[in-house]
Amino acid sequence: MPKASEPPNFLFPLFVTGQLASALLGRAIGETGLTPNEFAVVSIIGALGPITPSELAARAGMPPTTMSDYVSRLRTRGLVEPSPHPDDRRSYRLELTDDGRERNARALEGLLASNRAIAESLGADAAAVRESLLELEQALRRAGTTTS
């Protein structure tokens, strides 16, 4: 049991919440052949692309090496493709292929259905919970830059 002076444990409930959210979304998008994490990566590329892998990793909150693994798998499956970076010959940017756009659009329907189910369960507190989650994301980003 933590001491009274210790902050509350944020990370274990966040871990459990992440597992439950991933399972809910996984069921909703399963027919697309994308995992929830792949869908997140494809969605970022779809929304912000063309985007460099390092920008993509920063947006997703993933280490570049982890993002490199996702990008490699998505490229192998023909869902994303590289294009030359106009300002840096050493770099490239990622864009969705036609198949990537189509799967992303279908998975988005599952995301929206999942969001509706969560909002219904939360009721009137849905907007406040989302705002708290965005605040938590920013706190985690700040904490991640100050810890070793």
C-alpha atoms as one frame of an Amber mdcrd trajectory, in Angstrom:
protein
   0.000   0.000   0.000   1.473   3.388  -0.970   2.371   5.894   1.710   0.062
   8.878   2.153   2.767  11.111   0.647   3.009   8.980  -2.512   1.041  10.048
  -5.601  -1.768   7.748  -6.723  -0.917   4.920  -9.101  -1.882   6.233 -12.534
  -0.146   3.628 -14.628  -1.855   0.389 -13.587  -5.411   1.652 -14.263  -4.082
   3.143 -17.497  -2.618  -0.256 -18.459  -5.922  -2.027 -17.763  -7.877   0.669
 -19.579  -5.562   0.320 -22.571  -6.093  -3.441 -22.652  -9.863  -3.069 -22.514
  -9.871  -0.320 -25.150  -7.667  -2.388 -27.450  -9.977  -5.396 -27.118 -13.082
  -3.281 -27.850 -11.511  -1.640 -30.880  -9.981  -4.927 -32.045 -13.420  -6.517
 -32.217 -14.833  -3.498 -34.033 -12.119  -3.392 -36.731 -11.208  -7.084 -36.936
 -12.567  -7.567 -40.444 -10.090  -4.978 -41.782  -7.090  -7.138 -40.895  -5.603
  -4.257 -38.886  -4.691  -4.447 -35.223  -5.699  -1.460 -33.086  -2.085  -0.232
 -33.058  -1.749  -0.626 -36.823  -5.011   1.252 -37.248  -3.623   4.085 -35.111
  -0.505   4.308 -37.276  -2.474   4.123 -40.536  -4.909   6.757 -39.222  -2.117
   9.189 -38.392  -0.620   8.722 -41.856  -4.055   9.170 -43.418  -4.763  12.330
 -41.468  -1.329  13.973 -41.588   0.460  12.323 -44.509   2.692  12.495 -46.208
   4.648  12.278 -42.955   8.177  11.208 -42.035   8.641   8.144 -39.830  10.148
  10.289 -37.059   7.177  12.693 -37.109   4.877   9.680 -37.106   6.624   8.167
 -34.070   6.402  11.458 -32.170   2.686  11.845 -32.932   1.967   8.273 -31.857
   4.089   8.540 -28.706   6.193   5.534 -29.815   9.934   5.061 -29.887  11.288
   5.381 -33.447  12.454   1.741 -33.414   8.952   0.517 -32.578   7.485   2.729
 -35.286  10.046   1.373 -37.746   8.705  -2.139 -37.103   5.119  -0.997 -37.750
   6.113   0.848 -40.914   8.005  -2.186 -42.190   5.011  -4.473 -41.659   2.588
  -1.995 -43.223   4.873  -1.521 -46.235   5.214  -5.298 -46.678   1.417  -5.613
 -46.636   1.072  -2.842 -49.214  -0.797  -0.423 -46.941   1.760   2.394 -46.923
   4.378   3.518 -49.390   7.337   5.856 -49.174   7.700   9.005 -51.232  10.797
  11.174 -51.499  11.110  13.991 -48.989  11.209  17.250 -50.957  13.607  18.969
 -48.528  15.839  16.109 -47.341  17.232  13.523 -49.744  18.216  11.278 -46.798
  14.641  11.079 -45.549  11.317   9.947 -46.936   7.671  10.433 -46.166   4.912
   7.878 -45.840   1.564   7.867 -47.583  -1.309   5.412 -47.607  -1.831   3.204
 -50.635  -5.314   2.736 -52.055  -5.665  -0.429 -49.958  -4.434   1.448 -46.882
  -6.994   4.214 -47.411  -9.792   1.692 -47.909  -8.931  -0.294 -44.765  -8.513
   2.902 -42.771 -11.972   4.092 -43.854 -13.566   0.770 -42.876 -11.744   0.717
 -39.542 -12.877   4.267 -38.862 -16.454   2.986 -38.832 -15.473   0.561 -36.059
 -13.727   3.341 -34.146 -16.832   5.521 -34.320 -19.026   2.647 -33.116 -16.598
   2.016 -30.233 -16.610   5.702 -29.310 -20.414   5.752 -29.312 -20.530   2.715
 -27.005 -18.052   4.313 -24.596 -19.877   7.661 -24.637 -23.212   5.944 -23.943
 -21.666   4.102 -21.019 -20.150   7.298 -19.605 -23.286   9.369 -20.099 -23.082
  13.064 -19.358 -19.448  12.787 -18.239 -18.129  11.752 -21.685 -16.710  15.152
 -22.679 -15.087  15.666 -19.280 -13.490  12.212 -19.393 -12.072  12.889 -22.867
 -10.673  16.223 -21.709  -9.057  14.490 -18.715  -7.521  11.886 -21.032  -6.013
  14.628 -23.202  -4.611  16.282 -20.076  -3.181  12.916 -18.982  -1.557  12.466
 -22.407   0.179  15.829 -22.062   1.278  15.020 -18.499   2.741  11.715 -19.695
   4.591  13.480 -22.515   6.026  15.998 -20.022   6.899  13.303 -17.487   8.564
  11.230 -20.195  10.940  14.073 -20.958  11.944  14.514 -17.314  12.516  10.918
 -16.200  15.411   8.657 -17.026
